[in-house]
Amino acid sequence: MSFSAAYPVYEVAKDAAGVAGNIFAFGLFVSPIPIFRRNIRNGSTKIFSGLSYIYSLMNCLICMRYGTPLISPDNLLVTTVYSIGAVFQFVYIIIFLVYAEKLKKKLVIQTKECRIHAVLSLALHLPNEPLPFVL
């Protein structure tokens, strides 16, 4: 089998794995919807913590940056799924902040500010410069 015959198979397999990964990732992004429906219905977040949604948002932003053409070419599937995931996580955080108790809101907002500062400083740094000290 020559390289030219294997190349299309590789491309098809890569695209199929990318689409399957997007489907699974999208499933993970929509999985908290029943929890938030219950929180909205009850008018309270009760025992739920919003930190996991902040961490997931930061993960989406980092992976979205990885998928941009400036970092790695031909990763449109990565960029699209994590862009959608970032929107979902941002909406979850807003809903959490609306229905959370005052102490939980304060903790989530402080953590969110620190994490966003850290991600932005990593995302905006140039490859040939030393990393700035964060936090």
N, CA, C and O atoms as a printed pandas DataFrame, in Angstrom:
     atom_number atom_name residue_name chain_id  residue_number  x_coord  y_coord  z_coord
0              1         N          MET        A               1    0.841   -1.165    0.000
1              2        CA          MET        A               1    0.000    0.000    0.000
2              3         C          MET        A               1    0.893    1.237    0.000
3              4         O          MET        A               1    1.781    1.361    0.843
4              5         N          SER        A               2    0.670    2.119   -0.909
5              6        CA          SER        A               2    1.482    3.325   -1.008
6              7         C          SER        A               2    0.963    4.412   -0.062
7              8         O          SER        A               2   -0.155    4.332    0.446
8              9         N          PHE        A               3    1.788    5.415    0.158
9             10        CA          PHE        A               3    1.431    6.513    1.046
10            11         C          PHE        A               3    0.219    7.272    0.518
11            12         O          PHE        A               3   -0.636    7.696    1.295
12            13         N          SER        A               4    0.142    7.444   -0.800
13            14        CA          SER        A               4   -0.966    8.208   -1.378
14            15         C          SER        A               4   -2.307    7.511   -1.161
15            16         O          SER        A               4   -3.331    8.180   -1.031
16            17         N          ALA        A               5   -2.318    6.186   -1.120
17            18        CA          ALA        A               5   -3.565    5.465   -0.878
18            19         C          ALA        A               5   -3.944    5.516    0.599
19            20         O          ALA        A               5   -5.131    5.507    0.927
20            21         N          ALA        A               6   -2.962    5.569    1.495
21            22        CA          ALA        A               6   -3.248    5.594    2.924
22            23         C          ALA        A               6   -3.644    6.987    3.398
23            24         O          ALA        A               6   -4.336    7.116    4.408
24            25         N          TYR        A               7   -3.227    8.012    2.702
25            26        CA          TYR        A               7   -3.491    9.380    3.128
26            27         C          TYR        A               7   -4.984    9.678    3.231
27            28         O          TYR        A               7   -5.404   10.226    4.251
28            29         N          PRO        A               8   -5.823    9.346    2.222
29            30        CA          PRO        A               8   -7.254    9.620    2.374
30            31         C          PRO        A               8   -7.873    8.836    3.545
31            32         O          PRO        A               8   -8.773    9.339    4.218
32            33         N          VAL        A               9   -7.401    7.625    3.783
33            34        CA          VAL        A               9   -7.920    6.840    4.904
34            35         C          VAL        A               9   -7.590    7.539    6.216
35            36         O          VAL        A               9   -8.420    7.592    7.124
36            37         N          TYR        A              10   -6.391    8.067    6.313
37            38        CA          TYR        A              10   -5.984    8.797    7.507
38            39         C          TYR        A              10   -6.866   10.031    7.719
39            40         O          TYR        A              10   -7.307   10.302    8.836
40            41         N          GLU        A              11   -7.119   10.774    6.640
41            42        CA          GLU        A              11   -7.947   11.976    6.742
42            43         C          GLU        A              11   -9.373   11.630    7.155
43            44         O          GLU        A              11   -9.958   12.318    7.992
44            45         N          VAL        A              12   -9.934   10.577    6.581
45            46        CA          VAL        A              12  -11.295   10.164    6.925
46            47         C          VAL        A              12  -11.354    9.716    8.391
47            48         O          VAL        A              12  -12.287   10.065    9.115
48            49         N          ALA        A              13  -10.363    8.950    8.815
49            50        CA          ALA        A              13  -10.332    8.490   10.207
50            51         C          ALA        A              13  -10.167    9.664   11.164
51            52         O          ALA        A              13  -10.793    9.693   12.224
52            53         N          LYS        A              14   -9.336   10.625   10.802
53            54        CA          LYS        A              14   -9.134   11.812   11.643
54            55         C          LYS        A              14  -10.424   12.612   11.767
55            56         O          LYS        A              14  -10.789   13.035   12.864
56            57         N          ASP        A              15  -11.117   12.824   10.650
57            58        CA          ASP        A              15  -12.366   13.577   10.682
58            59         C          ASP        A              15  -13.453   12.826   11.449
59            60         O          ASP        A              15  -14.232   13.437   12.181
60            61         N          ALA        A              16  -13.509   11.499   11.283
61            62        CA          ALA        A              16  -14.508   10.704   12.008
62            63         C          ALA        A              16  -14.256   10.760   13.511
63            64         O          ALA        A              16  -15.196   10.890   14.296
64            65         N          ALA        A              17  -13.000   10.663   13.908
65            66        CA          ALA        A              17  -12.670   10.765   15.331
66            67         C          ALA        A              17  -12.985   12.155   15.861
67            68         O          ALA        A              17  -13.433   12.292   16.999
68            69         N          GLY        A              18  -12.760   13.183   15.059
69            70        CA          GLY        A              18  -13.077   14.543   15.472
70            71         C          GLY        A              18  -14.560   14.764   15.657
71            72         O          GLY        A              18  -14.977   15.397   16.626
72            73         N          VAL        A              19  -15.365   14.251   14.741
73            74        CA          VAL        A              19  -16.821   14.385   14.856
74            75         C          VAL        A              19  -17.331   13.606   16.066
75            76         O          VAL        A              19  -18.176   14.105   16.809
76            77         N          ALA        A              20  -16.830   12.395   16.270
77            78        CA          ALA        A              20  -17.235   11.609   17.443
78            79         C          ALA        A              20  -16.835   12.322   18.732
79            80         O          ALA        A              20  -17.610   12.356   19.688
80            81         N          GLY        A              21  -15.648   12.882   18.762
81            82        CA          GLY        A              21  -15.212   13.630   19.939
82            83         C          GLY        A              21  -16.089   14.841   20.195
83            84         O          GLY        A              21  -16.392   15.156   21.346
84            85         N          ASN        A              22  -16.502   15.526   19.131
85            86        CA          ASN        A              22  -17.397   16.673   19.289
86            87         C          ASN        A              22  -18.752   16.250   19.838
87            88         O          ASN        A              22  -19.325   16.945   20.677
88            89         N          ILE        A              23  -19.259   15.138   19.380
89            90        CA          ILE        A              23  -20.552   14.656   19.876
90            91         C          ILE        A              23  -20.461   14.334   21.367
91            92         O          ILE        A              23  -21.343   14.719   22.135
92            93         N          PHE        A              24  -19.415   13.640   21.780
93            94        CA          PHE        A              24  -19.243   13.309   23.200
94            95         C          PHE        A              24  -19.018   14.567   24.047
95            96         O          PHE        A              24  -19.567   14.689   25.142
96            97         N          ALA        A              25  -18.216   15.492   23.540
97            98        CA          ALA        A              25  -17.961   16.741   24.280
98            99         C          ALA        A              25  -19.244   17.557   24.405
99           100         O          ALA        A              25  -19.510   18.125   25.464
100          101         N          PHE        A              26  -20.033   17.624   23.351
101          102        CA          PHE        A              26  -21.301   18.344   23.411
102          103         C          PHE        A              26  -22.225   17.715   24.441
103          104         O          PHE        A              26  -22.927   18.416   25.170
104          105         N          GLY        A              27  -22.221   16.371   24.496
105          106        CA          GLY        A              27  -23.016   15.676   25.523
106          107         C          GLY        A              27  -22.584   16.063   26.926
107          108         O          GLY        A              27  -23.423   16.225   27.812
108          109         N          LEU        A              28  -21.288   16.213   27.135
109          110        CA          LEU        A              28  -20.796   16.647   28.444
110          111         C          LEU        A              28  -21.204   18.084   28.751
111          112         O          LEU        A              28  -21.493   18.411   29.902
112          113         N          PHE        A              29  -21.230   18.934   27.748
113          114        CA          PHE        A              29  -21.589   20.329   27.971
114          115         C          PHE        A              29  -23.068   20.498   28.309
115          116         O          PHE        A              29  -23.421   21.394   29.076
116          117         N          VAL        A              30  -23.930   19.664   27.756
117          118        CA          VAL        A              30  -25.365   19.800   28.041
118          119         C          VAL        A              30  -25.821   18.955   29.225
119          120         O          VAL        A              30  -26.980   19.049   29.628
120          121         N          SER        A              31  -24.946   18.138   29.788
121          122        CA          SER        A              31  -25.358   17.266   30.892
122          123         C          SER        A              31  -25.817   18.000   32.151
123          124         O          SER        A              31  -26.657   17.450   32.863
124          125         N          PRO        A              32  -25.326   19.211   32.483
125          126        CA          PRO        A              32  -25.838   19.892   33.680
126          127         C          PRO        A              32  -27.209   20.548   33.510
127          128         O          PRO        A              32  -27.731   21.106   34.475
128          129         N          ILE        A              33  -27.796   20.500   32.342
129          130        CA          ILE        A              33  -29.079   21.167   32.131
130          131         C          ILE        A              33  -30.149   20.709   33.116
131          132         O          ILE        A              33  -30.853   21.570   33.645
132          133         N          PRO        A              34  -30.328   19.408   33.406
133          134        CA          PRO        A              34  -31.349   19.023   34.389
134          135         C          PRO        A              34  -31.099   19.619   35.787
135          136         O          PRO        A              34  -32.047   19.967   36.492
136          137         N          ILE        A              35  -29.838   19.734   36.176
137          138        CA          ILE        A              35  -29.517   20.325   37.478
138          139         C          ILE        A              35  -29.935   21.785   37.508
139          140         O          ILE        A              35  -30.505   22.247   38.497
140          141         N          PHE        A              36  -29.662   22.510   36.444
141          142        CA          PHE        A              36  -30.012   23.924   36.415
142          143         C          PHE        A              36  -31.511   24.135   36.263
143          144         O          PHE        A              36  -32.049   25.123   36.763
144          145         N          ARG        A              37  -32.179   23.239   35.594
145          146        CA          ARG        A              37  -33.648   23.326   35.539
146          147         C          ARG        A              37  -34.226   23.176   36.934
147          148         O          ARG        A              37  -35.150   23.899   37.307
148          149         N          ARG        A              38  -33.686   22.238   37.711
149          150        CA          ARG        A              38  -34.155   22.044   39.083
150          151         C          ARG        A              38  -33.813   23.254   39.948
151          152         O          ARG        A              38  -34.629   23.674   40.769
152          153         N          ASN        A              39  -32.618   23.818   39.776
153          154        CA          ASN        A              39  -32.238   25.012   40.538
154          155         C          ASN        A              39  -33.163   26.188   40.229
155          156         O          ASN        A              39  -33.560   26.918   41.137
156          157         N          ILE        A              40  -33.504   26.374   38.968
157          158        CA          ILE        A              40  -34.410   27.461   38.589
158          159         C          ILE        A              40  -35.799   27.206   39.152
159          160         O          ILE        A              40  -36.447   28.127   39.649
160          161         N          ARG        A              41  -36.258   25.974   39.079
161          162        CA          ARG        A              41  -37.582   25.629   39.601
162          163         C          ARG        A              41  -37.653   25.839   41.114
163          164         O          ARG        A              41  -38.659   26.334   41.622
164          165         N          ASN        A              42  -36.579   25.461   41.846
165          166        CA          ASN        A              42  -36.553   25.604   43.304
166          167         C          ASN        A              42  -36.143   27.003   43.748
167          168         O          ASN        A              42  -36.398   27.375   44.893
168          169         N          GLY        A              43  -35.520   27.780   42.882
169          170        CA          GLY        A              43  -35.071   29.118   43.222
170          171         C          GLY        A              43  -33.830   29.139   44.098
171          172         O          GLY        A              43  -33.547   30.154   44.734
172          173         N          SER        A              44  -33.087   28.044   44.147
173          174        CA          SER        A              44  -31.886   27.961   44.975
174          175         C          SER        A              44  -30.946   26.913   44.397
175          176         O          SER        A              44  -31.373   25.966   43.736
176          177         N          THR        A              45  -29.642   27.106   44.665
177          178        CA          THR        A              45  -28.664   26.121   44.219
178          179         C          THR        A              45  -28.441   25.033   45.259
179          180         O          THR        A              45  -27.799   24.022   44.975
180          181         N          LYS        A              46  -28.971   25.237   46.468
181          182        CA          LYS        A              46  -28.847   24.304   47.595
182          183         C          LYS        A              46  -27.393   23.920   47.828
183          184         O          LYS        A              46  -26.586   24.782   48.176
184          185         N          ILE        A              47  -27.033   22.649   47.645
185          186        CA          ILE        A              47  -25.683   22.179   47.992
186          187         C          ILE        A              47  -24.710   22.218   46.822
187          188         O          ILE        A              47  -23.544   21.859   46.984
188          189         N          PHE        A              48  -25.157   22.639   45.662
189          190        CA          PHE        A              48  -24.296   22.620   44.486
190          191         C          PHE        A              48  -23.249   23.722   44.558
191          192         O          PHE        A              48  -23.509   24.812   45.069
192          193         N          SER        A              49  -22.069   23.425   44.041
193          194        CA          SER        A              49  -20.981   24.391   43.983
194          195         C          SER        A              49  -20.797   24.846   42.537
195          196         O          SER        A              49  -20.965   24.053   41.610
196          197         N          GLY        A              50  -20.459   26.099   42.345
197          198        CA          GLY        A              50  -20.254   26.626   41.003
198          199         C          GLY        A              50  -18.824   26.531   40.521
199          200         O          GLY        A              50  -18.528   26.909   39.388
200          201         N          LEU        A              51  -17.927   26.030   41.364
201          202        CA          LEU        A              51  -16.515   25.988   40.985
202          203         C          LEU        A              51  -16.240   25.068   39.802
203          204         O          LEU        A              51  -15.376   25.361   38.975
204          205         N          SER        A              52  -16.959   23.974   39.716
205          206        CA          SER        A              52  -16.711   23.058   38.597
206          207         C          SER        A              52  -17.030   23.706   37.259
207          208         O          SER        A              52  -16.399   23.383   36.253
208          209         N          TYR        A              53  -17.991   24.608   37.231
209          210        CA          TYR        A              53  -18.337   25.283   35.980
210          211         C          TYR        A              53  -17.277   26.317   35.614
211          212         O          TYR        A              53  -17.027   26.559   34.433
212          213         N          ILE        A              54  -16.659   26.925   36.613
213          214        CA          ILE        A              54  -15.563   27.859   36.345
214          215         C          ILE        A              54  -14.376   27.095   35.766
215          216         O          ILE        A              54  -13.768   27.525   34.786
216          217         N          TYR        A              55  -14.057   25.968   36.377
217          218        CA          TYR        A              55  -12.936   25.171   35.871
218          219         C          TYR        A              55  -13.213   24.658   34.460
219          220         O          TYR        A              55  -12.312   24.607   33.623
220          221         N          SER        A              56  -14.446   24.283   34.207
221          222        CA          SER        A              56  -14.805   23.816   32.869
222          223         C          SER        A              56  -14.727   24.957   31.853
223          224         O          SER        A              56  -14.311   24.748   30.713
224          225         N          LEU        A              57  -15.127   26.159   32.265
225          226        CA          LEU        A              57  -15.006   27.315   31.376
226          227         C          LEU        A              57  -13.542   27.583   31.045
227          228         O          LEU        A              57  -13.206   27.847   29.890
228          229         N          MET        A              58  -12.681   27.517   32.033
229          230        CA          MET        A              58  -11.261   27.746   31.786
230          231         C          MET        A              58  -10.691   26.669   30.860
231          232         O          MET        A              58   -9.884   26.967   29.979
232          233         N          ASN        A              59  -11.111   25.429   31.059
233          234        CA          ASN        A              59  -10.680   24.343   30.181
234          235         C          ASN        A              59  -11.126   24.605   28.742
235          236         O          ASN        A              59  -10.353   24.414   27.803
236          237         N          CYS        A              60  -12.372   25.040   28.573
237          238        CA          CYS        A              60  -12.869   25.328   27.227
238          239         C          CYS        A              60  -12.074   26.452   26.576
239          240         O          CYS        A              60  -11.762   26.384   25.388
240          241         N          LEU        A              61  -11.743   27.490   27.352
241          242        CA          LEU        A              61  -10.995   28.608   26.788
242          243         C          LEU        A              61   -9.581   28.188   26.376
243          244         O          LEU        A              61   -9.075   28.616   25.339
244          245         N          ILE        A              62   -8.956   27.352   27.193
245          246        CA          ILE        A              62   -7.609   26.877   26.851
246          247         C          ILE        A              62   -7.650   25.988   25.609
247          248         O          ILE        A              62   -6.824   26.140   24.709
248          249         N          CYS        A              63   -8.604   25.065   25.558
249          250        CA          CYS        A              63   -8.708   24.176   24.394
250          251         C          CYS        A              63   -9.118   24.939   23.147
251          252         O          CYS        A              63   -8.690   24.605   22.042
252          253         N          MET        A              64   -9.951   25.970   23.319
253          254        CA          MET        A              64  -10.354   26.798   22.188
254          255         C          MET        A              64   -9.134   27.518   21.624
255          256         O          MET        A              64   -8.992   27.639   20.407
256          257         N          ARG        A              65   -8.255   27.995   22.499
257          258        CA          ARG        A              65   -7.022   28.651   22.044
258          259         C          ARG        A              65   -6.135   27.657   21.291
259          260         O          ARG        A              65   -5.522   28.006   20.282
260          261         N          TYR        A              66   -6.071   26.431   21.781
261          262        CA          TYR        A              66   -5.274   25.407   21.102
262          263         C          TYR        A              66   -5.787   25.166   19.685
263          264         O          TYR        A              66   -4.999   24.916   18.773
264          265         N          GLY        A              67   -7.089   25.240   19.499
265          266        CA          GLY        A              67   -7.674   24.954   18.194
266          267         C          GLY        A              67   -7.597   26.082   17.195
267          268         O          GLY        A              67   -7.945   25.892   16.029
268          269         N          THR        A              68   -7.146   27.263   17.620
269          270        CA          THR        A              68   -7.074   28.374   16.673
270          271         C          THR        A              68   -5.982   28.119   15.632
271          272         O          THR        A              68   -4.988   27.453   15.922
272          273         N          PRO        A              69   -6.166   28.644   14.433
273          274        CA          PRO        A              69   -5.175   28.412   13.375
274          275         C          PRO        A              69   -3.783   28.964   13.698
275          276         O          PRO        A              69   -2.794   28.485   13.143
276          277         N          LEU        A              70   -3.691   29.950   14.575
277          278        CA          LEU        A              70   -2.379   30.487   14.926
278          279         C          LEU        A              70   -1.550   29.488   15.728
279          280         O          LEU        A              70   -0.321   29.502   15.661
280          281         N          ILE        A              71   -2.215   28.631   16.480
281          282        CA          ILE        A              71   -1.519   27.654   17.328
282          283         C          ILE        A              71   -1.312   26.339   16.584
283          284         O          ILE        A              71   -0.193   25.831   16.508
284          285         N          SER        A              72   -2.388   25.795   16.039
285          286        CA          SER        A              72   -2.277   24.535   15.297
286          287         C          SER        A              72   -3.270   24.553   14.134
287          288         O          SER        A              72   -4.465   24.757   14.349
288          289         N          PRO        A              73   -2.800   24.345   12.929
289          290        CA          PRO        A              73   -3.686   24.407   11.769
290          291         C          PRO        A              73   -4.613   23.190   11.680
291          292         O          PRO        A              73   -4.335   22.137   12.255
292          293         N          ASP        A              74   -5.688   23.353   10.968
293          294        CA          ASP        A              74   -6.642   22.273   10.677
294          295         C          ASP        A              74   -7.297   21.692   11.924
295          296         O          ASP        A              74   -7.486   20.479   12.010
296          297         N          ASN        A              75   -7.641   22.527   12.880
297          298        CA          ASN        A              75   -8.351   22.070   14.072
298          299         C          ASN        A              75   -9.670   22.802   14.237
299          300         O          ASN        A              75  -10.009   23.236   15.338
300          301         N          LEU        A              76  -10.410   22.939   13.156
301          302        CA          LEU        A              76  -11.683   23.637   13.202
302          303         C          LEU        A              76  -12.670   22.944   14.143
303          304         O          LEU        A              76  -13.438   23.608   14.839
304          305         N          LEU        A              77  -12.651   21.614   14.163
305          306        CA          LEU        A              77  -13.572   20.884   15.035
306          307         C          LEU        A              77  -13.299   21.184   16.508
307          308         O          LEU        A              77  -14.236   21.320   17.296
308          309         N          VAL        A              78  -12.047   21.285   16.878
309          310        CA          VAL        A              78  -11.681   21.597   18.265
310          311         C          VAL        A              78  -12.159   23.004   18.626
311          312         O          VAL        A              78  -12.733   23.218   19.693
312          313         N          THR        A              79  -11.920   23.941   17.743
313          314        CA          THR        A              79  -12.308   25.325   18.006
314          315         C          THR        A              79  -13.817   25.458   18.153
315          316         O          THR        A              79  -14.287   26.132   19.069
316          317         N          THR        A              80  -14.579   24.831   17.275
317          318        CA          THR        A              80  -16.035   24.987   17.319
318          319         C          THR        A              80  -16.639   24.360   18.566
319          320         O          THR        A              80  -17.474   24.983   19.221
320          321         N          VAL        A              81  -16.240   23.151   18.906
321          322        CA          VAL        A              81  -16.875   22.492   20.049
322          323         C          VAL        A              81  -16.531   23.196   21.352
323          324         O          VAL        A              81  -17.388   23.319   22.227
324          325         N          TYR        A              82  -15.305   23.658   21.498
325          326        CA          TYR        A              82  -14.949   24.328   22.742
326          327         C          TYR        A              82  -15.472   25.761   22.794
327          328         O          TYR        A              82  -15.638   26.309   23.884
328          329         N          SER        A              83  -15.732   26.373   21.658
329          330        CA          SER        A              83  -16.403   27.672   21.658
330          331         C          SER        A              83  -17.837   27.518   22.161
331          332         O          SER        A              83  -18.311   28.309   22.977
332          333         N          ILE        A              84  -18.509   26.502   21.667
333          334        CA          ILE        A              84  -19.872   26.225   22.122
334          335         C          ILE        A              84  -19.859   25.855   23.601
335          336         O          ILE        A              84  -20.723   26.296   24.358
336          337         N          GLY        A              85  -18.891   25.053   24.013
337          338        CA          GLY        A              85  -18.773   24.674   25.418
338          339         C          GLY        A              85  -18.530   25.865   26.322
339          340         O          GLY        A              85  -19.077   25.927   27.423
340          341         N          ALA        A              86  -17.720   26.811   25.876
341          342        CA          ALA        A              86  -17.459   28.012   26.673
342          343         C          ALA        A              86  -18.737   28.826   26.857
343          344         O          ALA        A              86  -18.979   29.368   27.935
344          345         N          VAL        A              87  -19.544   28.910   25.819
345          346        CA          VAL        A              87  -20.824   29.626   25.935
346          347         C          VAL        A              87  -21.727   28.922   26.945
347          348         O          VAL        A              87  -22.332   29.575   27.795
348          349         N          PHE        A              88  -21.823   27.597   26.860
349          350        CA          PHE        A              88  -22.636   26.841   27.814
350          351         C          PHE        A              88  -22.148   27.071   29.242
351          352         O          PHE        A              88  -22.956   27.336   30.133
352          353         N          GLN        A              89  -20.842   26.975   29.471
353          354        CA          GLN        A              89  -20.302   27.129   30.827
354          355         C          GLN        A              89  -20.533   28.543   31.347
355          356         O          GLN        A              89  -20.828   28.726   32.528
356          357         N          PHE        A              90  -20.404   29.539   30.482
357          358        CA          PHE        A              90  -20.643   30.913   30.899
358          359         C          PHE        A              90  -22.102   31.100   31.316
359          360         O          PHE        A              90  -22.384   31.758   32.318
360          361         N          VAL        A              91  -23.021   30.528   30.555
361          362        CA          VAL        A              91  -24.444   30.606   30.908
362          363         C          VAL        A              91  -24.703   29.888   32.229
363          364         O          VAL        A              91  -25.468   30.383   33.057
364          365         N          TYR        A              92  -24.077   28.725   32.441
365          366        CA          TYR        A              92  -24.252   28.000   33.702
366          367         C          TYR        A              92  -23.762   28.839   34.883
367          368         O          TYR        A              92  -24.392   28.852   35.940
368          369         N          ILE        A              93  -22.645   29.534   34.702
369          370        CA          ILE        A              93  -22.107   30.359   35.793
370          371         C          ILE        A              93  -23.065   31.510   36.097
371          372         O          ILE        A              93  -23.303   31.824   37.263
372          373         N          ILE        A              94  -23.613   32.136   35.067
373          374        CA          ILE        A              94  -24.564   33.235   35.273
374          375         C          ILE        A              94  -25.803   32.729   36.015
375          376         O          ILE        A              94  -26.259   33.369   36.963
376          377         N          ILE        A              95  -26.342   31.599   35.595
377          378        CA          ILE        A              95  -27.509   31.035   36.284
378          379         C          ILE        A              95  -27.164   30.703   37.725
379          380         O          ILE        A              95  -27.961   30.960   38.627
380          381         N          PHE        A              96  -25.982   30.135   37.954
381          382        CA          PHE        A              96  -25.568   29.818   39.318
382          383         C          PHE        A              96  -25.500   31.083   40.161
383          384         O          PHE        A              96  -25.974   31.095   41.297
384          385         N          LEU        A              97  -24.917   32.143   39.620
385          386        CA          LEU        A              97  -24.790   33.388   40.379
386          387         C          LEU        A              97  -26.148   34.015   40.686
387          388         O          LEU        A              97  -26.306   34.671   41.716
388          389         N          VAL        A              98  -27.112   33.822   39.820
389          390        CA          VAL        A              98  -28.453   34.380   40.058
390          391         C          VAL        A              98  -29.137   33.661   41.226
391          392         O          VAL        A              98  -29.819   34.301   42.027
392          393         N          TYR        A              99  -28.962   32.339   41.331
393          394        CA          TYR        A              99  -29.697   31.557   42.316
394          395         C          TYR        A              99  -28.882   31.137   43.536
395          396         O          TYR        A              99  -29.425   30.489   44.431
396          397         N          ALA        A             100  -27.609   31.480   43.602
397          398        CA          ALA        A             100  -26.764   31.050   44.721
398          399         C          ALA        A             100  -26.949   31.960   45.932
399          400         O          ALA        A             100  -27.406   33.097   45.814
400          401         N          GLU        A             101  -26.577   31.424   47.112
401          402        CA          GLU        A             101  -26.580   32.227   48.323
402          403         C          GLU        A             101  -25.423   33.214   48.263
403          404         O          GLU        A             101  -24.511   33.054   47.452
404          405         N          LYS        A             102  -25.455   34.230   49.115
405          406        CA          LYS        A             102  -24.476   35.316   49.060
406          407         C          LYS        A             102  -23.045   34.822   49.254
407          408         O          LYS        A             102  -22.150   35.261   48.531
408          409         N          LEU        A             103  -22.803   33.924   50.208
409          410        CA          LEU        A             103  -21.450   33.433   50.462
410          411         C          LEU        A             103  -20.905   32.649   49.265
411          412         O          LEU        A             103  -19.735   32.790   48.910
412          413         N          LYS        A             104  -21.752   31.825   48.645
413          414        CA          LYS        A             104  -21.318   31.063   47.469
414          415         C          LYS        A             104  -21.020   31.989   46.298
415          416         O          LYS        A             104  -20.066   31.764   45.553
416          417         N          LYS        A             105  -21.840   33.041   46.131
417          418        CA          LYS        A             105  -21.597   33.993   45.053
418          419         C          LYS        A             105  -20.233   34.645   45.209
419          420         O          LYS        A             105  -19.480   34.778   44.244
420          421         N          LYS        A             106  -19.925   35.050   46.434
421          422        CA          LYS        A             106  -18.647   35.718   46.687
422          423         C          LYS        A             106  -17.477   34.794   46.358
423          424         O          LYS        A             106  -16.513   35.217   45.720
424          425         N          LEU        A             107  -17.555   33.542   46.787
425          426        CA          LEU        A             107  -16.492   32.577   46.515
426          427         C          LEU        A             107  -16.323   32.339   45.021
427          428         O          LEU        A             107  -15.201   32.304   44.515
428          429         N          VAL        A             108  -17.428   32.179   44.322
429          430        CA          VAL        A             108  -17.377   31.908   42.886
430          431         C          VAL        A             108  -16.814   33.107   42.133
431          432         O          VAL        A             108  -15.999   32.937   41.226
432          433         N          ILE        A             109  -17.232   34.304   42.491
433          434        CA          ILE        A             109  -16.751   35.494   41.796
434          435         C          ILE        A             109  -15.254   35.685   42.022
435          436         O          ILE        A             109  -14.524   36.009   41.085
436          437         N          GLN        A             110  -14.788   35.487   43.260
437          438        CA          GLN        A             110  -13.356   35.625   43.539
438          439         C          GLN        A             110  -12.541   34.584   42.773
439          440         O          GLN        A             110  -11.498   34.903   42.202
440          441         N          THR        A             111  -13.014   33.356   42.765
441          442        CA          THR        A             111  -12.309   32.293   42.049
442          443         C          THR        A             111  -12.309   32.568   40.547
443          444         O          THR        A             111  -11.302   32.368   39.868
444          445         N          LYS        A             112  -13.439   33.024   40.045
445          446        CA          LYS        A             112  -13.545   33.305   38.613
446          447         C          LYS        A             112  -12.567   34.409   38.203
447          448         O          LYS        A             112  -11.916   34.307   37.163
448          449         N          GLU        A             113  -12.465   35.453   39.009
449          450        CA          GLU        A             113  -11.535   36.533   38.688
450          451         C          GLU        A             113  -10.095   36.033   38.644
451          452         O          GLU        A             113   -9.340   36.385   37.738
452          453         N          CYS        A             114   -9.720   35.223   39.611
453          454        CA          CYS        A             114   -8.349   34.694   39.647
454          455         C          CYS        A             114   -8.082   33.789   38.451
455          456         O          CYS        A             114   -7.022   33.888   37.833
456          457         N          ARG        A             115   -9.004   32.924   38.118
457          458        CA          ARG        A             115   -8.802   31.982   37.021
458          459         C          ARG        A             115   -8.765   32.695   35.677
459          460         O          ARG        A             115   -7.945   32.368   34.818
460          461         N          ILE        A             116   -9.651   33.668   35.495
461          462        CA          ILE        A             116   -9.658   34.392   34.230
462          463         C          ILE        A             116   -8.348   35.148   34.060
463          464         O          ILE        A             116   -7.795   35.183   32.960
464          465         N          HIS        A             117   -7.850   35.745   35.116
465          466        CA          HIS        A             117   -6.569   36.445   35.053
466          467         C          HIS        A             117   -5.443   35.478   34.665
467          468         O          HIS        A             117   -4.581   35.809   33.851
468          469         N          ALA        A             118   -5.466   34.295   35.253
469          470        CA          ALA        A             118   -4.427   33.308   34.953
470          471         C          ALA        A             118   -4.500   32.851   33.500
471          472         O          ALA        A             118   -3.475   32.780   32.823
472          473         N          VAL        A             119   -5.696   32.542   33.016
473          474        CA          VAL        A             119   -5.850   32.054   31.646
474          475         C          VAL        A             119   -5.495   33.150   30.637
475          476         O          VAL        A             119   -4.831   32.884   29.635
476          477         N          LEU        A             120   -5.933   34.366   30.902
477          478        CA          LEU        A             120   -5.618   35.442   29.972
478          479         C          LEU        A             120   -4.124   35.724   29.910
479          480         O          LEU        A             120   -3.581   35.996   28.839
480          481         N          SER        A             121   -3.464   35.658   31.052
481          482        CA          SER        A             121   -2.025   35.914   31.030
482          483         C          SER        A             121   -1.285   34.803   30.281
483          484         O          SER        A             121   -0.288   35.067   29.608
484          485         N          LEU        A             122   -1.766   33.572   30.393
485          486        CA          LEU        A             122   -1.144   32.479   29.636
486          487         C          LEU        A             122   -1.496   32.556   28.154
487          488         O          LEU        A             122   -0.659   32.282   27.294
488          489         N          ALA        A             123   -2.727   32.928   27.865
489          490        CA          ALA        A             123   -3.176   32.960   26.470
490          491         C          ALA        A             123   -2.554   34.105   25.693
491          492         O          ALA        A             123   -2.320   33.983   24.491
492          493         N          LEU        A             124   -2.285   35.207   26.360
493          494        CA          LEU        A             124   -1.793   36.382   25.656
494          495         C          LEU        A             124   -0.277   36.508   25.639
495          496         O          LEU        A             124    0.260   37.417   25.006
496          497         N          HIS        A             125    0.410   35.620   26.319
497          498        CA          HIS        A             125    1.865   35.751   26.350
498          499         C          HIS        A             125    2.460   35.270   25.019
499          500         O          HIS        A             125    1.950   34.344   24.388
500          501         N          LEU        A             126    3.530   35.913   24.624
501          502        CA          LEU        A             126    4.192   35.555   23.371
502          503         C          LEU        A             126    5.147   34.391   23.607
503          504         O          LEU        A             126    5.751   34.317   24.677
504          505         N          PRO        A             127    5.306   33.483   22.651
505          506        CA          PRO        A             127    6.120   32.278   22.848
506          507         C          PRO        A             127    7.567   32.538   23.232
507          508         O          PRO        A             127    8.152   31.716   23.938
508          509         N          ASN        A             128    8.175   33.639   22.806
509          510        CA          ASN        A             128    9.584   33.885   23.087
510          511         C          ASN        A             128    9.829   34.710   24.346
511          512         O          ASN        A             128   10.971   35.044   24.660
512          513         N          GLU        A             129    8.755   35.040   25.069
513          514        CA          GLU        A             129    8.882   35.820   26.288
514          515         C          GLU        A             129    8.674   34.920   27.499
515          516         O          GLU        A             129    7.950   33.929   27.406
516          517         N          PRO        A             130    9.288   35.241   28.628
517          518        CA          PRO        A             130    9.034   34.442   29.834
518          519         C          PRO        A             130    7.613   34.646   30.323
519          520         O          PRO        A             130    7.024   35.709   30.129
520          521         N          LEU        A             131    7.064   33.615   30.961
521          522        CA          LEU        A             131    5.710   33.702   31.497
522          523         C          LEU        A             131    5.646   34.702   32.628
523          524         O          LEU        A             131    6.538   34.725   33.476
524          525         N          PRO        A             132    4.601   35.541   32.667
525          526        CA          PRO        A             132    4.469   36.459   33.794
526          527         C          PRO        A             132    4.019   35.691   35.039
527          528         O          PRO        A             132    3.381   34.643   34.938
528          529         N          PHE        A             133    4.354   36.214   36.188
529          530        CA          PHE        A             133    3.923   35.587   37.428
530          531         C          PHE        A             133    2.443   35.876   37.620
531          532         O          PHE        A             133    2.015   37.027   37.541
532          533         N          VAL        A             134    1.662   34.829   37.873
533          534        CA          VAL        A             134    0.227   34.972   38.025
534          535         C          VAL        A             134   -0.150   34.574   39.432
535          536         O          VAL        A             134    0.361   33.591   39.970
536          537         N          LEU        A             135   -1.035   35.332   40.020
537          538        CA          LEU        A             135   -1.571   35.104   41.371
538          539         C          LEU        A             135   -0.502   35.364   42.335
539          540         O          LEU        A             135   -0.714   35.238   43.541
